Amino acid sequence: MFKAVLNIFALVLLSGCGGGSSDNTTPTISPPTGNRVVWEVTAGNSWQSSTAEAEHFNRTTLNQAFQDGQNLASLYAMVVVRNGLLVGEAYYHGKTGSDLLQTRSVTKTVMMLLIGKAISQGHIQSVEQPITDFLSDDYATLLTDKADIRIRHLLTMTSGISWDESTTAGYNNWVLSADPTRYVLQRTMSSVAGTSFNYNSAAVHLLSVILQKATAMSTSDYAQQELFDPLGISNVGWELLEDGYINGGAGLTIRARDLAKIGLLLQQQGRWQQQQLIPANWLQLAASPHSTARNQLSNLNLTNYGYLWWLGNISGQQAQLAWGFGGQFILTLPEKNLTLVLLQNHSSGTSTQQQQQGMQLLQQVLTSAL
């Protein structure tokens, strides 16, 4: 677990913010040799891999994208998956395949998967269940103006709770507080629940509180049992806040290859190998527009928000994006059967620029996909 940390998620116009066998081993990707990045997956790794040519990439263009990654000073890792197969991965600026890397608000998309799983198991009735069902025992006096907030509103950033995350201070004041749950519930309502999109990491944290109360397990333990273990993910970290709850809005650290497994799960509508880990109808709902939320990252035009991830299009292709502060991305393109992961240094202090540059690099990969 990790205690609350530094400059995390700032939004408004800045940010959002077929598979192989399981893999419990350290990735066998080679480090850069001299000035050349070696990104081809070494034969014999336990997640089924393939070649650029076999998965219909222009190898020259894909190779250039991996080489150009060296020019992005904030870049830590890039992973390319197509047709459920690992095609390439590379690590930069001292990072390796065994490092746990920050995902920042990509954590929110993982929370979406966990809520869908909990609903399918009957721990939560539905997205229409009011948050008061779970929070009244501890926070009744703070919920008198919040009785209309449903699980759905937390998933779609439409809780109506007054919030400003346009600066890092807006996030840090909350995440570093002695009782982050009480902190957000003490806020007034700025709009009727369900009527207005407003990015609010603290409101998403309430989903973690609700999940723990509903399952009688910590969010991290539930995630390990129901999501990470079935995916063959054995090593993660997840920030524990001062209120005793796992941070639902950010703070998950994970190996880049393991995050690509989660991306593939999203791409394949909840299916991993021969298992349906998350109900397909939940992923269909999650990838449906629920809020109008416009943003632009290089050529990626974001137009809507689903359940805790962004929806849009890039180069004429439908796209879904899990987006974390500083340029942490899972980009899925269903029509291309393509899943891309890119992770950067979120604390480098050049968030806006590096997020745009990171998406430009993924655009190069997309260009190589024939």
N, C-alpha and C positions, 0 to 999 in steps of 0.2 A: 504494500500500500504506500501511497505517497501523500504527504501533507500538502496543503494548498500552496501554490506557487505563483510566482511572478506575473508577467504580462501575458494575459491569456486572450480571451476572445473579444474582439470589438467588431460590431457589425455595421449596420445601416448600409452605406455603399461600399464598404471595404470587404466584407466577407460574409459567408453564410454560416455570410459567414461568412455441354457434357463433361464432368470432372474426373480426376484420377484418384489414386489411393491416398489415404491419410498420411500425414508427415509429422513425425515427432522428432526428426533429426535436425541438426544444424544444417542450413542450406550449404550446398557444396559449390556455390558460385565462386569463381576465381576473382581475386582482387585485380585492380588495374595493373597492367604490366607496362611500365614506362608511362608514355602518354596515351596509351591505347586502353580503353575500357573494354574488358572482357565480359560480355553479357550473356553469351550462349550458356544454356543450362548444362551442367556436367552430367554425362550419362550415369545412370544408376541411382539418382536421387529418388526418394520414395513418393514424391508427388509426380504422377505421370507427366512427362514433358514431351515437347515436340520441337520441330525446327521452324524457322521463319518461312521457308519455302513450302513446307507441308501444310502450314496454316494460312497460306496465301497472303504473305507479306512480301513487299518489295524489300529484299534483304539489304540492299544498298541504302535505301531511305531509312529503314529501321535502324541499321547500324549507325547512320549519321546522327539520328536522334540520341542514341545512347552515348555517342562520343560528345555531342554538344552538351550533354548534361554536365560535363566537367566545367563548362563556362558559367554555370549557375552556382554562385558561391554558397548559396543556402541549401543546395540540394543534398539530401542524405540517401534517398533510395528511389528507384523506379522499377516497377514490375509490370510485365505484359502477359496477359492470359487471353487465349482465344480458343473457342470451341471446348472450353473446360480444361485446356492443357496449358501448362506453364511453358511459355515461349522464350522469355528472356527476363533477366533481372540484373541490376547493377547497383553498387553502393559507392558512395562518394564522400570525399572529405573526411576520411578516417572512420567512417561507419562500416559495419560488416553485417552479414546476414543474420548473425546471432543477437544483434543489438535490439533492445526494446526501444522503440521510437514513439514520440508523442504523436497522438492523432488529433488532439484538441477536440473540436466539435464534431468530428467524425464519430466520436463517442455517442452523440445523439442518435445517429442512425442505428448503432448497435442497441441502444435503449429501445428503439422502435421494434427491433426484432424480438427483444425480450418481452415487451408488452404483448405482442402478437402471440408469442408462445404461452404466456400466462393466461391470456383469454382462451386459447384453445384448450388449456388444461382446466379451465373453470375457476381459476384463482380470482380472476376479474370477470365480471358478467359480460361486459361489452364496452365499446368506446363511449357509450352513452351513460355509463355509471358515473354519478357525481363524485367529485373528490371528497366531499364531506363524509361519504361512507367509510373512508379510510383515515381521515385526518381529524375528525371531530373529537375523538377521545383525548387528544393531546392539544388541539388548537381551536377548540370550539369558539372561543371569544374572538378569534381572528377571522372567522368564516362567515360572519353574519351577512356580509356583502358579497360573498363568493359562493353562495349556494347553487348558483346556476352553472358553475364551471364543471365541465365534464372531462373525462379522459381525452376525448376527441379534441378539445380545445388546447390541451397541453401538447398534443401531437402535431397540431397545425399552427402553433404560435398565435392563437387567437383567444388566449385566456382573458384578455381585457385588463390584466393587472398592470398598473402603471410601472413603466420600466424604460430606461435609457441605456442602451449598450453601445452607444456611438463612440465611447472612449473606453480605454482599458480600465479606467477608474470605476466605471459603472459596473464592470464585472468584478474587479478585485475587491471593492468595498463589500460586495456580497460574499464572495468565496472565502475571504479572510475573516469574516465575522464569527463571533462565538457560537451563533446558532443560525446557520444559513437558511434553514427551513422557516424559522420564525421571521427572519429578516424579510423574506419575500412575501410571506402571508400578512405581514404588517403593512404592506403597500396598499394604497387605495386602488380602486378600480377606475381606469381612465376611459373605458368603453364597455359596452355590454358584451359578455362572453359570446364569441362566435361571429362578431361583426367586423373585426379589424385585425389585420396581420401586424404583429409587432414582435421582433426577434427578442426572445427572453430566455436566456440560459437558466436562470434561477427557477422559472416556472417549469422548465423541462426537468430540473432536479427533483421536483415534486413527484415525477414518475418513478424515480428511484425509491423515494420514501414510500410511495404507494406499493411498489413491487415488493419491498421488504415486508410491509405489513400484510400484504395479500398472501405471500408465499411462506412467511415465517423463516425466510432465509435472507442473508445479505444479498444485494444485487450482484456482487462479484461471485459469491458461491453459487447462486442460481445460474449466472451466466456460464460458469465453469461446467456445471452439471448438464445444462440443457443446450448449450451452444458450443463452447470451446472444446470440451472433451469429444463430442461427436465429430468435430472438425479436425481432431488431432492436434489441437493447440494446447500446449502444456505450460507455457510460460508467458504470463501477462502481468502487468501492474495496473492498479486502478486507484485513483486518489480517494482517500477517506477524509471527509470533512469533519469539522469540529462538532457537528450535531450527531455524529455517529453513523451517518449514512454515506454510502458511496456516491460520489459526484455524478449525477445523472446527465449533466450538461457538457462535461469535458473530463480530461484526466486519464483516459485509457492509454496505456503504452503497450506496444505489441511489435513483434517482428513484422517486417514489411511483407514477407511471403505469407504469413498468417493473416494479415489484413487482406491480402489478395484472395484468400479463401473465403473470407466474409463477403468480399466483392462478388465472387463467383456465386455464392449463395444468393445474393441479391439478384444477380443476372439470371439465375436459373429458378427464380420464383420459389426460393426456400428449399430447394433440393440439393443435396450433396451426395454424390455417388448414388447408392440405391436407397437412400433415406430421405423422406420428406421431413426435414427438421422443423421448418416453419410452414404453416399452412399456405398453400399457393394463393388462396383467395385473400389472405392478409397482405401478401406482397403486391397483389393486384390493386388492392385498396391503397396501399402505401404509395404506389406509383401513379395514382390518379390525382388530378389537381384538386386541392381543397382550399387553397388560398392563392390569390393573385399576389405574386411577389417577384418583382422584376430586378434583374441584375445582369451584369455583363462581365465576362472573364475572357479576354481575347476574343476568339471567334465563337465562344460558347454563349449563347443567348438564353438566359434563364428567365422564364416567364411565370412559373407557378411553383408552389410549395406543396408537397404531398404530406406524408407522415414523416416528419423529421429528416427530409432531404429535398433537394432542389430538382426541378424538372425543367427541361428546355430542349434545345436542339443545337447541333454543331455540324457544320458542313452538310446541312440537309438531313442529318440523322437525328432521330429521337435520342435523348440522353437523360440520364439521371446522375445526380452528383451529391455525394456526401462530402461536405466542405468544412474543413477546420481552419482556424486562424493561422496565418503564416504560410498557407499553401499546402495543406494536407488534403489529399483528394482520393476518393474512389470514384472513378468515372465509368459508368456502364453504358454500353451502346447495344441495345437488344438486336437491332437489325444487322449489325456486324458481328454479333456474338462475341463481343470484345469487352474485356474488363481491364482497366488500367489503374494502377496505384502509384501515387507520387507523394513522398514525404519530405518535408523541409525543416529547417531550423526555425521554429516559431518565435524565438527570442532574438533574432538577428536585427530587429528594428527597422526593417524595410518591407513590411508586410504587403502593402499595396502593390509595389513593384514586383516582388518575388512571386506573388500569387498570379499576376498576369504572365510573368515569364514562365512559371511552372505550367500554366495552361497552354502557353505557346509550344512548350516542349511536348506536351501530350498531343497537341494538334499535329506535330511532326510525326508522332507514332501513328495517329489516325490516318494521315496521308499515306503511310506505308501499307495500310491494310487494304488489299485489293478486293 
